[in-house]
């Protein structure tokens, strides 16, 4: 069943267990608007995600984008 309102989505994020990948990246929902078609979220860039150049490895960035979609 697709969620149709902001409240349904926010309730799902608040009360359901997140997928393991979301937990690993510390996914946090900031806000969303079903009517306007946008969502704001954030992830924690952990030390373990860094490449030798000390920036977040591209695979983790891609996973964050994928998780947000």
ROBA-331171 format. One record per residue (C-alpha): residue in three letters; x, y, z. Coordinates in steps of 0.05 Angstrom, whole numbers, padded with zeros to 5 digits, always signed. Example, Ala and Ser with C-alpha at 12.3 -4.5 7.8 and 13.67 -1.06 7.14 Angstrom:
BEGIN
ALA+00246-00090+00156/SER+00273-00021+00143/
! end
This chain:
BEGIN
UNK+00000+00000+00000/UNK+00031+00066-00020/UNK+00032+00121+00032/UNK-00010+00180+00012/UNK+00002+00232+00066/UNK+00061+00263+00102/UNK+00035+00234+00167/UNK+00034+00163+00140/UNK+00106+00169+00116/UNK+00131+00202+00180/UNK+00096+00149+00222/UNK+00129+00093+00181/UNK+00199+00125+00190/UNK+00186+00135+00265/UNK+00157+00067+00284/UNK+00187+00016+00236/UNK+00256-00016+00239/UNK+00301+00015+00186/UNK+00337-00029+00136/UNK+00408-00048+00158/UNK+00440-00002+00106/UNK+00401+00057+00133/UNK+00423+00040+00203/UNK+00496+00034+00181/UNK+00494+00104+00150/UNK+00452+00134+00207/UNK+00395+00155+00161/UNK+00352+00211+00192/UNK+00288+00239+00162/UNK+00286+00314+00170/UNK+00222+00331+00133/UNK+00181+00312+00072/UNK+00122+00334+00030/UNK+00083+00281-00008/UNK+00042+00334-00042/UNK+00103+00372-00068/UNK+00145+00309-00081/UNK+00207+00323-00039/UNK+00242+00295+00022/UNK+00300+00322+00064/UNK+00344+00272+00101/UNK+00414+00267+00128/UNK+00467+00213+00137/UNK+00527+00209+00182/UNK+00594+00206+00145/UNK+00632+00159+00191/UNK+00708+00151+00195/UNK+00700+00080+00168/UNK+00671+00108+00103/UNK+00734+00148+00085/UNK+00781+00131+00028/UNK+00856+00143+00032/UNK+00845+00215+00009/UNK+00804+00226+00073/UNK+00738+00238+00036/UNK+00677+00193+00037/UNK+00686+00136-00012/UNK+00641+00142-00073/UNK+00605+00077-00060/UNK+00580+00102+00006/UNK+00557+00168-00025/UNK+00520+00128-00078/UNK+00488+00084-00025/UNK+00465+00147+00012/UNK+00433+00174-00052/UNK+00401+00106-00065/UNK+00374+00102+00006/UNK+00344+00172-00001/UNK+00306+00152-00064/
! end
